[in-house]
Structure formats: structure tokens, C-alpha cells
Amino acid sequence: MRKFLHGARVVDPSQNLDGYLDIVVEDGRIGWIGQGKPFSQGDFEDVDLTGTAIFPGLIDVHVHFREPGQEYKETIETGGLAAASGGFTQVIAMANTSPSVDSVDTLSFVMEKGRASRVRFNSVGAVTVGLKGKELAPMEAMAEAGAVAFSDDGLTVSDPNVMMKAFERSAALGLPISVHCEDPLLWGDRTINKGAISKKLGLKGVDAAAEEAIIQRDILLASKVGAKVHV
């Protein structure tokens, strides 16, 4: 049965749409967008969406589904269900699981699990083995196995030599590195931004320079080799 959706604000930048429009859905697919009913007869379900907005499926480029190893927090299945409930149709999972996604075997495991997800599932590969910031993970092999980017999310690759080599390899692969920018030497107590409030509460806090210094460093390194960086 056809569904006639009306009353909602329809937003789709790719189609230059932003206004109150009507939509006809046939067999689970959008068949028409405009104003008023494009048909005069036939069975259809009338769906009043007044007060809501309709968008294309959203994409979350930074999720933590925690599988493998931390399934008590989240699994790929439950994370996908939560994403779908929130209007997201595609996600990119981070690599800081247990074990981390720093090998083709672990990447293949999460990708296989992701095939059963309610959303389009993608995964990054780790930049370094074990997220330890010392030895580069097999980036080329993971890219071939389906990694869409690389990240040691949650941890900064402190050694600039290691990070430079990572950017060189990511540039050759045409894939971005998503960076966690926080200098460990300036972490403080990682409780709160350093400032008047942290001082009032008696907390050491984290100076903004902890982020700013690494952001500047990674932009510089990426620009030297033509790599793509996502902060």
C-alpha cells in the first residue's frame, strides 16, 4: 500500500529541499515529493507528520559499539538498533575495543558482525598496534579488508615520527586518519577544562593547549604529505 506523508518539514541539501512538502512512499521507497496528492484514487495510508522533520539518513562517523571484548557496554547489534532508532543509517566504529581493531582478523570479525546490523556498518582500523603509539598497524592490509579510515581514538600518537609515517601511508591509500588530539604530557587530571571553575573546585583540569598543540602538529604533518586528517 502507498503511504502519503504530509505535514512535515522536508530537508535534503542534496536536492536543495527545505520546506513543508508531501511525500508518497511505495514499497518502502520514496516515489514522489511535492505538494498535494499526485493521485486521485487508489488505496493509500494517510500519515500526518505535523510537527516533525524528515531528513535523509544521518551518518555518524564516530561510534563506540565496544565489540569485541566490552559487550557489557554495547554490541554491534545493539549499537545498530540505537542508531536506527535515532535516524542514523550509516555508522563508522572506532578501533578501541578489546582487542583493538589493529589486524585484518579483528577487522574482519567486526565487519562480519556489521553485515547483520540494522544500519550500514563501517569500521576504522587502528593507527598503531594495540593503540600503544609505537608500531604502525598493517594499514594497507586493513584498507584492503574494508577499513574506511584509521584512528587510535581515545589516545594520541605522541611520537611525531610514528605519526608522520602513518600520514604518509594513509595519504598513499587515500584514506583519512581521525585523530584524538590531547598531549599526554598536558593531560592534567582529565576531569575538566582548566580555568576559573576548575580552580574553584580544586581540580587540576586540562589546559586547552593540550588539544591545540596536537591539532596544530597533526595539521602540519598531514599537510606535508597531502594526507586527510579528521580532528
Secondary structure as UniProt FT lines:
FT   STRAND          2..6
FT   STRAND          9..12
FT   HELIX           13..15
FT   STRAND          17..20
FT   STRAND          22..26
FT   TURN            27..28
FT   STRAND          29..34
FT   STRAND          44..48
FT   TURN            50..51
FT   STRAND          53..54
FT   STRAND          58..63
FT   TURN            67..69
FT   TURN            71..73
FT   HELIX           76..85
FT   TURN            86..87
FT   STRAND          88..93
FT   HELIX           104..114
FT   TURN            115..116
FT   STRAND          120..123
FT   HELIX           129..131
FT   HELIX           139..144
FT   TURN            145..146
FT   TURN            153..154
FT   HELIX           160..173
FT   STRAND          177..178
FT   HELIX           184..186
FT   TURN            188..189
FT   HELIX           196..201
FT   HELIX           209..225
FT   STRAND          229..230
//
